């Protein structure tokens, strides 16, 4: 793991961390899977689902996930750095 991943993990907000973990869980920690945003938002508490949608866009701008156009909808996929950060968060408790 690169040091950029370790230092950038601390710059994520609580909601961004929860959203990244939800995306990793929805993708089953796979780089090849991409899921609709509803699969991500249903894994976070109801009161922050709107913030989780915004956090997906922020995570995209920070390089932790991709957005894929698929017909009428869009799906989300982890990047390698997003996967590394999600695994690091889970292993650190």
C-alpha positions in Angstrom: 0.0 0.0 0.0 1.3 3.4 -0.9 1.7 6.2 1.8 -0.7 8.4 -0.2 -3.5 6.0 0.6 -2.6 6.0 4.3 -2.4 9.8 4.6 -5.5 10.4 2.4 -7.6 8.1 4.5 -7.5 10.6 7.4 -8.8 13.4 5.1 -12.1 11.6 4.5 -15.2 12.7 6.4 -17.1 10.3 8.5 -19.9 10.1 5.9 -17.3 9.6 3.1 -15.7 6.7 5.1 -19.1 5.1 5.7 -20.0 5.5 2.0 -16.7 4.0 0.9 -17.2 1.0 3.2 -20.8 0.6 1.9 -19.6 0.7 -1.7 -16.9 -1.8 -1.0 -19.4 -4.1 0.7 -21.9 -3.7 -2.1 -19.1 -4.6 -4.6 -18.0 -7.5 -2.4 -14.6 -5.9 -2.3 -14.1 -6.6 -6.0 -12.6 -4.2 -8.5 -14.6 -5.7 -11.4 -18.1 -5.2 -9.9 -20.1 -2.1 -10.3 -23.4 -1.5 -8.5 -26.2 1.1 -8.6 -26.2 3.9 -6.0 -29.2 2.3 -4.4 -27.1 -0.7 -3.5 -24.7 1.6 -1.7 -27.2 3.9 0.0 -29.2 1.0 1.5 -26.1 0.0 3.4 -25.9 3.3 5.3 -28.3 4.6 8.0 -31.5 6.1 6.7 -30.8 9.6 8.1 -27.6 10.0 6.0 -28.6 8.5 2.7 -28.9 11.9 1.0 -25.4 12.7 2.3 -24.1 9.3 1.1 -25.2 10.2 -2.5 -23.2 13.4 -2.3 -20.3 11.5 -0.7 -20.2 9.2 -3.8 -19.6 12.2 -6.0 -16.9 13.4 -3.6 -15.2 10.0 -3.5 -15.3 10.0 -7.3 -13.5 13.4 -7.4 -10.9 12.1 -5.0 -10.3 9.0 -7.1 -11.7 6.3 -4.9 -14.5 5.2 -7.3 -15.7 5.4 -10.9 -19.1 6.2 -12.2 -20.3 4.1 -15.2 -23.2 5.1 -17.5 -25.3 2.0 -18.1 -28.4 2.8 -20.2 -30.6 5.1 -18.2 -28.9 4.6 -14.9 -25.3 4.9 -13.6 -23.4 2.4 -11.6 -20.4 2.8 -9.2 -17.2 0.9 -9.1 -14.2 1.0 -6.7 -10.7 2.0 -7.8 -7.6 0.3 -6.5 -7.0 3.2 -4.1 -10.6 3.1 -2.9 -10.3 -0.7 -2.3 -7.1 -0.2 -0.4 -8.6 2.5 1.9 -11.7 0.4 2.5 -9.7 -2.6 3.5 -7.4 -0.5 5.7 -10.4 1.0 7.5 -11.9 -2.4 8.2 -8.5 -3.9 9.4 -7.9 -0.9 11.7 -11.3 -1.4 13.3 
